[in-house]
């Protein structure tokens, strides 16, 4: 259908810009792959806090298992 259109119409279609995909447009600036802002100069304290958070979360099941095993062997 476009091949049969007049030349000026084909040129106009070629000049039109397609809107960018809204996939990475969140309305709050540029895209970041982390859900929080990376600290600039506070890297050491940030690393300590993240490590403490991850170690605590990882050790809870082991502490619960030890507690249950100690509780069952005490009776």
Buried (B, 14 or more C-beta within 10 A) or exposed (E): EEEEEEEEEEEEEEEEEEEEEEEEEEEEEEEEEEEEEEEEEEEEEBEEEEEEEEEEEEEEEEEEEEEEEEEEEEE
